[in-house]
Amino acid sequence: MSVIEKIAAIEQDNSLSVNDKVAQIVALHQGLDEYSDDAFRVSLPVYETVRRLLLEDNYEGCHTSDLLMCNSLLAEAYARNRKSWLITPLAQHTCDMLTGAIVDDDETLKMIAAVIDRMCYVLYEHPRMSMKLYSLQYSFEKSRKEPNEDTLKEAAENIISLATLSECDTWYAPLKEEFVALLGADMVREIENNPYTGNLKVDPVVYTEAYETVIDTVNEEVDRRMEGEPYGMGMCFEIWSIKKEILASKYDIEWRTPSQMNPRVHFD
């Protein structure tokens, strides 16, 4: 019986409690070599199954921290498997869980900051959702007995950069005075004048609301068109070409690919 078949069998075993099912499925995954093909291949069914179990209505022992961590682990698995359009619902669910939540346990607050970092790291092409998450991270970190100043500063810097790039100050404006006090006026101006976009140039259109609204649908269609084609050297150019065509033909959005934006960089 394969690992995936074992996971399915555990999920369907009515003699086990939800806690026992989760424990056994996680143990199966942890028993694999972290860098093996098997571990990579089963990461999706592992975390998808665990999340279904955690969301069961009759699971009274479901703790918020379990589900938050599962959301971030599943988001990372989707990113590794090139299914980025499935990350956004997880990010939104994470936002919904945390908005208005009152947490006074320091370890839980620390975990929330880490979960948001991991979620935002794989939340490509969604500046507004990322800002929403970073604003929550900033708020929760600030409520700790001894806030981590580096975490506060990084959250502030990310919000300032994304707000500047997207020209959306929904999450920045209410916190700007705090950010000036935290970072200093000179640093805030420096970030506003030179927002961080990574090591490569990015087409500014990716920060527009029009692009953000449709990009998950576009990426899903790209994946559907590429179905069955093995990923290898040079495949990125075919992916970008399809993505560019869909954005232009279906949504009237002109997007310049990474190779167009960085003509002196070698992509493979």
C-alpha positions as a Markdown table, in Angstrom:
| # | Residue | x | y | z |
|---|---|---|---|---|
| 1 | Met | 0.0 | 0.0 | 0.0 |
| 2 | Ser | 1.4 | 3.4 | -1.0 |
| 3 | Val | 1.7 | 6.3 | 1.4 |
| 4 | Ile | -1.2 | 8.1 | -0.3 |
| 5 | Glu | -3.3 | 5.0 | 0.0 |
| 6 | Lys | -2.4 | 4.7 | 3.7 |
| 7 | Ile | -3.4 | 8.3 | 4.3 |
| 8 | Ala | -6.8 | 7.7 | 2.6 |
| 9 | Ala | -7.3 | 4.6 | 4.8 |
| 10 | Ile | -6.5 | 6.5 | 8.0 |
| 11 | Glu | -8.9 | 9.3 | 7.1 |
| 12 | Gln | -11.7 | 6.8 | 6.5 |
| 13 | Asp | -11.1 | 4.7 | 9.6 |
| 14 | Asn | -14.1 | 5.5 | 11.8 |
| 15 | Ser | -12.6 | 3.7 | 14.7 |
| 16 | Leu | -10.0 | 6.5 | 15.1 |
| 17 | Ser | -10.6 | 9.9 | 16.7 |
| 18 | Val | -9.7 | 12.9 | 14.7 |
| 19 | Asn | -6.7 | 13.5 | 16.9 |
| 20 | Asp | -5.4 | 10.0 | 16.2 |
| 21 | Lys | -6.0 | 10.3 | 12.5 |
| 22 | Val | -4.0 | 13.6 | 12.4 |
| 23 | Ala | -1.2 | 12.1 | 14.5 |
| 24 | Gln | -0.9 | 9.0 | 12.3 |
| 25 | Ile | -0.9 | 10.9 | 9.0 |
| 26 | Val | 1.7 | 13.4 | 10.3 |
| 27 | Ala | 3.8 | 10.5 | 11.5 |
| 28 | Leu | 3.7 | 8.9 | 8.1 |
| 29 | His | 4.9 | 12.1 | 6.5 |
| 30 | Gln | 7.7 | 12.6 | 9.1 |
| 31 | Gly | 8.8 | 9.1 | 8.5 |
| 32 | Leu | 9.9 | 9.9 | 5.0 |
| 33 | Asp | 13.2 | 11.4 | 4.0 |
| 34 | Glu | 12.5 | 15.2 | 4.0 |
| 35 | Tyr | 14.2 | 15.7 | 0.6 |
| 36 | Ser | 12.9 | 12.5 | -1.1 |
| 37 | Asp | 10.5 | 12.4 | -4.0 |
| 38 | Asp | 8.0 | 10.6 | -1.8 |
| 39 | Ala | 8.0 | 13.4 | 0.8 |
| 40 | Phe | 7.5 | 16.0 | -1.9 |
| 41 | Arg | 4.8 | 14.0 | -3.7 |
| 42 | Val | 2.7 | 13.3 | -0.6 |
| 43 | Ser | 3.0 | 16.8 | 1.0 |
| 44 | Leu | -0.2 | 17.9 | -0.7 |
| 45 | Pro | -2.5 | 14.9 | 0.3 |
| 46 | Val | -1.0 | 15.0 | 3.8 |
| 47 | Tyr | -1.8 | 18.7 | 4.5 |
| 48 | Glu | -5.1 | 18.7 | 2.5 |
| 49 | Thr | -6.3 | 15.7 | 4.5 |
| 50 | Val | -5.2 | 17.1 | 7.9 |
| 51 | Arg | -6.9 | 20.4 | 7.1 |
| 52 | Arg | -10.2 | 18.5 | 6.2 |
| 53 | Leu | -10.0 | 16.7 | 9.5 |
| 54 | Leu | -9.3 | 19.9 | 11.5 |
| 55 | Leu | -12.3 | 21.5 | 9.9 |
| 56 | Glu | -14.7 | 18.7 | 10.7 |
| 57 | Asp | -17.7 | 20.1 | 12.6 |
| 58 | Asn | -17.6 | 17.4 | 15.2 |
| 59 | Tyr | -14.0 | 18.0 | 16.1 |
| 60 | Glu | -14.3 | 20.0 | 19.3 |
| 61 | Gly | -10.5 | 19.7 | 20.0 |
| 62 | Cys | -9.5 | 21.7 | 16.9 |
| 63 | His | -7.3 | 24.5 | 18.2 |
| 64 | Thr | -6.8 | 27.7 | 16.2 |
| 65 | Ser | -3.1 | 27.3 | 16.3 |
| 66 | Asp | -3.3 | 23.8 | 14.7 |
| 67 | Leu | -5.4 | 25.1 | 11.8 |
| 68 | Leu | -3.2 | 28.2 | 11.3 |
| 69 | Met | -0.1 | 26.2 | 11.0 |
| 70 | Cys | -1.8 | 23.7 | 8.7 |
| 71 | Asn | -2.9 | 26.6 | 6.5 |
| 72 | Ser | 0.7 | 27.8 | 6.2 |
| 73 | Leu | 2.1 | 24.3 | 5.5 |
| 74 | Leu | -0.5 | 23.6 | 2.9 |
| 75 | Ala | 0.2 | 27.0 | 1.3 |
| 76 | Glu | 3.9 | 26.0 | 1.0 |
| 77 | Ala | 3.0 | 22.7 | -0.5 |
| 78 | Tyr | 0.8 | 24.4 | -3.1 |
| 79 | Ala | 3.7 | 26.7 | -3.9 |
| 80 | Arg | 6.1 | 23.8 | -4.3 |
| 81 | Asn | 3.7 | 22.1 | -6.6 |
| 82 | Arg | 3.0 | 25.2 | -8.7 |
| 83 | Lys | -0.6 | 25.6 | -7.6 |
| 84 | Ser | -0.4 | 29.2 | -6.5 |
| 85 | Trp | -4.1 | 29.9 | -7.2 |
| 86 | Leu | -5.0 | 27.7 | -4.3 |
| 87 | Ile | -3.0 | 29.7 | -1.8 |
| 88 | Thr | -5.2 | 32.8 | -1.8 |
| 89 | Pro | -8.3 | 31.0 | -0.1 |
| 90 | Leu | -5.9 | 29.8 | 2.6 |
| 91 | Ala | -4.6 | 33.3 | 3.1 |
| 92 | Gln | -8.1 | 34.7 | 3.3 |
| 93 | His | -9.2 | 32.0 | 5.8 |
| 94 | Thr | -6.1 | 32.9 | 7.9 |
| 95 | Cys | -7.1 | 36.5 | 7.8 |
| 96 | Asp | -10.7 | 35.7 | 8.8 |
| 97 | Met | -9.5 | 33.6 | 11.7 |
| 98 | Leu | -7.2 | 36.3 | 13.0 |
| 99 | Thr | -9.3 | 39.4 | 12.4 |
| 100 | Gly | -10.8 | 40.4 | 15.8 |
| 101 | Ala | -9.2 | 37.5 | 17.6 |
| 102 | Ile | -8.0 | 38.1 | 21.2 |
| 103 | Val | -4.8 | 36.2 | 22.0 |
| 104 | Asp | -2.9 | 36.7 | 25.3 |
| 105 | Asp | -0.6 | 33.6 | 25.2 |
| 106 | Asp | 2.9 | 34.7 | 24.2 |
| 107 | Glu | 3.8 | 31.4 | 22.5 |
| 108 | Thr | 0.6 | 31.6 | 20.4 |
| 109 | Leu | 1.4 | 35.2 | 19.5 |
| 110 | Lys | 4.9 | 34.2 | 18.4 |
| 111 | Met | 3.4 | 31.3 | 16.3 |
| 112 | Ile | 1.0 | 33.7 | 14.6 |
| 113 | Ala | 3.9 | 36.0 | 13.5 |
| 114 | Ala | 5.7 | 33.0 | 12.1 |
| 115 | Val | 2.6 | 31.6 | 10.3 |
| 116 | Ile | 2.0 | 35.0 | 8.6 |
| 117 | Asp | 5.6 | 35.2 | 7.5 |
| 118 | Arg | 5.4 | 31.8 | 5.9 |
| 119 | Met | 2.1 | 32.5 | 4.3 |
| 120 | Cys | 3.2 | 35.9 | 2.8 |
| 121 | Tyr | 6.4 | 34.3 | 1.5 |
| 122 | Val | 4.4 | 32.1 | -0.9 |
| 123 | Leu | 1.6 | 34.6 | -1.5 |
| 124 | Tyr | 2.8 | 35.7 | -4.9 |
| 125 | Glu | 1.2 | 38.6 | -6.8 |
| 126 | His | -1.2 | 39.5 | -4.0 |
| 127 | Pro | 0.0 | 42.8 | -2.5 |
| 128 | Arg | -3.3 | 43.7 | -0.9 |
| 129 | Met | -3.8 | 40.4 | 0.8 |
| 130 | Ser | -0.2 | 40.4 | 1.9 |
| 131 | Met | -0.6 | 43.9 | 3.4 |
| 132 | Lys | -3.7 | 42.7 | 5.3 |
| 133 | Leu | -1.7 | 39.8 | 6.8 |
| 134 | Tyr | 1.3 | 42.0 | 7.6 |
| 135 | Ser | -1.0 | 44.5 | 9.4 |
| 136 | Leu | -2.4 | 41.6 | 11.5 |
| 137 | Gln | 1.2 | 40.4 | 12.2 |
| 138 | Tyr | 2.2 | 43.9 | 13.3 |
| 139 | Ser | -0.9 | 44.1 | 15.6 |
| 140 | Phe | -0.4 | 40.7 | 17.2 |
| 141 | Glu | 3.4 | 41.2 | 17.7 |
| 142 | Lys | 2.8 | 44.5 | 19.3 |
| 143 | Ser | 0.5 | 42.9 | 21.8 |
| 144 | Arg | 3.2 | 40.5 | 23.1 |
| 145 | Lys | 4.7 | 41.3 | 26.5 |
| 146 | Glu | 8.1 | 41.8 | 24.9 |
| 147 | Pro | 7.5 | 42.5 | 21.2 |
| 148 | Asn | 10.3 | 41.5 | 18.8 |
| 149 | Glu | 11.4 | 44.8 | 17.4 |
| 150 | Asp | 12.8 | 43.2 | 14.3 |
| 151 | Thr | 9.5 | 41.6 | 13.5 |
| 152 | Leu | 7.7 | 44.9 | 14.0 |
| 153 | Lys | 10.1 | 46.7 | 11.7 |
| 154 | Glu | 10.0 | 44.0 | 9.0 |
| 155 | Ala | 6.2 | 44.1 | 9.0 |
| 156 | Ala | 6.2 | 47.9 | 8.8 |
| 157 | Glu | 8.7 | 47.9 | 6.0 |
| 158 | Asn | 6.7 | 45.3 | 4.0 |
| 159 | Ile | 3.5 | 47.3 | 4.4 |
| 160 | Ile | 5.2 | 50.6 | 3.4 |
| 161 | Ser | 6.8 | 48.9 | 0.3 |
| 162 | Leu | 3.6 | 47.2 | -0.8 |
| 163 | Ala | 1.4 | 50.3 | -0.2 |
| 164 | Thr | 3.8 | 52.4 | -2.3 |
| 165 | Leu | 4.0 | 49.9 | -5.1 |
| 166 | Ser | 0.2 | 49.2 | -5.2 |
| 167 | Glu | -0.8 | 52.9 | -4.5 |
| 168 | Cys | -3.1 | 51.4 | -1.9 |
| 169 | Asp | -2.8 | 52.9 | 1.6 |
| 170 | Thr | -5.7 | 51.1 | 3.2 |
| 171 | Trp | -3.5 | 49.3 | 5.7 |
| 172 | Tyr | -0.6 | 51.9 | 5.7 |
| 173 | Ala | -2.5 | 55.1 | 6.4 |
| 174 | Pro | -3.8 | 54.1 | 9.9 |
| 175 | Leu | -0.3 | 53.0 | 11.0 |
| 176 | Lys | 1.9 | 55.6 | 9.3 |
| 177 | Glu | 2.5 | 57.6 | 12.5 |
| 178 | Glu | 3.5 | 54.5 | 14.4 |
| 179 | Phe | 5.8 | 53.4 | 11.6 |
| 180 | Val | 7.5 | 56.8 | 11.6 |
| 181 | Ala | 8.0 | 56.5 | 15.4 |
| 182 | Leu | 9.3 | 52.9 | 14.9 |
| 183 | Leu | 11.6 | 53.4 | 11.9 |
| 184 | Gly | 12.2 | 57.1 | 11.8 |
| 185 | Ala | 10.9 | 59.6 | 9.3 |
| 186 | Asp | 14.1 | 59.3 | 7.1 |
| 187 | Met | 13.8 | 55.6 | 6.8 |
| 188 | Val | 10.1 | 55.8 | 6.0 |
| 189 | Arg | 10.8 | 58.3 | 3.2 |
| 190 | Glu | 13.6 | 56.1 | 1.9 |
| 191 | Ile | 11.3 | 53.0 | 1.7 |
| 192 | Glu | 8.6 | 55.1 | 0.0 |
| 193 | Asn | 11.1 | 56.4 | -2.5 |
| 194 | Asn | 12.7 | 53.0 | -3.1 |
| 195 | Pro | 10.1 | 50.3 | -2.3 |
| 196 | Tyr | 11.6 | 46.8 | -2.2 |
| 197 | Thr | 10.7 | 44.5 | -5.1 |
| 198 | Gly | 13.3 | 41.8 | -4.7 |
| 199 | Asn | 16.5 | 41.4 | -6.8 |
| 200 | Leu | 14.7 | 41.5 | -10.2 |
| 201 | Lys | 12.7 | 44.2 | -11.8 |
| 202 | Val | 8.9 | 43.6 | -11.8 |
| 203 | Asp | 6.3 | 45.0 | -14.2 |
| 204 | Pro | 4.4 | 47.5 | -12.1 |
| 205 | Val | 1.1 | 46.1 | -13.5 |
| 206 | Val | 1.4 | 43.2 | -11.0 |
| 207 | Tyr | 0.6 | 45.6 | -8.1 |
| 208 | Thr | -2.6 | 46.8 | -9.7 |
| 209 | Glu | -6.0 | 45.7 | -8.3 |
| 210 | Ala | -7.1 | 44.6 | -11.8 |
| 211 | Tyr | -4.1 | 42.2 | -12.1 |
| 212 | Glu | -4.5 | 40.9 | -8.5 |
| 213 | Thr | -8.2 | 40.2 | -9.1 |
| 214 | Val | -7.6 | 37.9 | -12.0 |
| 215 | Ile | -4.2 | 36.4 | -11.5 |
| 216 | Asp | -5.3 | 33.2 | -9.7 |
| 217 | Thr | -7.7 | 32.4 | -12.5 |
| 218 | Val | -5.0 | 33.1 | -15.1 |
| 219 | Asn | -2.4 | 30.9 | -13.3 |
| 220 | Glu | -4.9 | 28.1 | -13.0 |
| 221 | Glu | -5.5 | 28.2 | -16.7 |
| 222 | Val | -1.8 | 28.3 | -17.5 |
| 223 | Asp | -1.4 | 25.1 | -15.4 |
| 224 | Arg | -4.3 | 23.5 | -17.2 |
| 225 | Arg | -2.8 | 24.2 | -20.6 |
| 226 | Met | 0.6 | 22.9 | -19.4 |
| 227 | Glu | -0.9 | 19.7 | -18.0 |
| 228 | Gly | 1.1 | 16.6 | -18.8 |
| 229 | Glu | 4.2 | 18.6 | -19.9 |
| 230 | Pro | 7.3 | 17.9 | -17.8 |
| 231 | Tyr | 8.9 | 20.9 | -16.2 |
| 232 | Gly | 12.5 | 21.3 | -17.3 |
| 233 | Met | 15.1 | 23.8 | -18.5 |
| 234 | Gly | 13.5 | 26.7 | -20.4 |
| 235 | Met | 10.0 | 25.8 | -19.4 |
| 236 | Cys | 9.5 | 29.2 | -17.7 |
| 237 | Phe | 9.5 | 30.9 | -21.1 |
| 238 | Glu | 6.5 | 28.8 | -22.3 |
| 239 | Ile | 4.7 | 29.5 | -19.0 |
| 240 | Trp | 5.3 | 33.2 | -19.3 |
| 241 | Ser | 4.2 | 33.2 | -22.9 |
| 242 | Ile | 0.9 | 31.5 | -22.1 |
| 243 | Lys | 0.3 | 33.8 | -19.1 |
| 244 | Lys | 1.0 | 36.9 | -21.1 |
| 245 | Glu | -1.4 | 35.8 | -23.9 |
| 246 | Ile | -4.2 | 35.0 | -21.4 |
| 247 | Leu | -3.8 | 38.4 | -19.6 |
| 248 | Ala | -3.9 | 40.3 | -22.9 |
| 249 | Ser | -6.6 | 38.4 | -24.7 |
| 250 | Lys | -9.0 | 37.8 | -21.8 |
| 251 | Tyr | -8.4 | 40.8 | -19.5 |
| 252 | Asp | -6.8 | 43.5 | -21.7 |
| 253 | Ile | -3.8 | 43.5 | -19.3 |
| 254 | Glu | -0.4 | 44.0 | -20.9 |
| 255 | Trp | 2.2 | 42.2 | -18.7 |
| 256 | Arg | 5.9 | 42.2 | -19.3 |
| 257 | Thr | 7.6 | 38.9 | -18.4 |
| 258 | Pro | 10.6 | 38.7 | -16.0 |
| 259 | Ser | 12.8 | 38.2 | -19.1 |
| 260 | Gln | 11.4 | 41.3 | -20.7 |
| 261 | Met | 11.9 | 43.3 | -17.5 |
| 262 | Asn | 15.4 | 41.9 | -16.9 |
| 263 | Pro | 17.0 | 41.4 | -20.4 |
| 264 | Arg | 20.5 | 40.9 | -19.0 |
| 265 | Val | 19.5 | 38.1 | -16.7 |
| 266 | His | 19.7 | 34.5 | -17.8 |
| 267 | Phe | 16.6 | 32.5 | -16.9 |
| 268 | Asp | 16.3 | 28.7 | -17.2 |
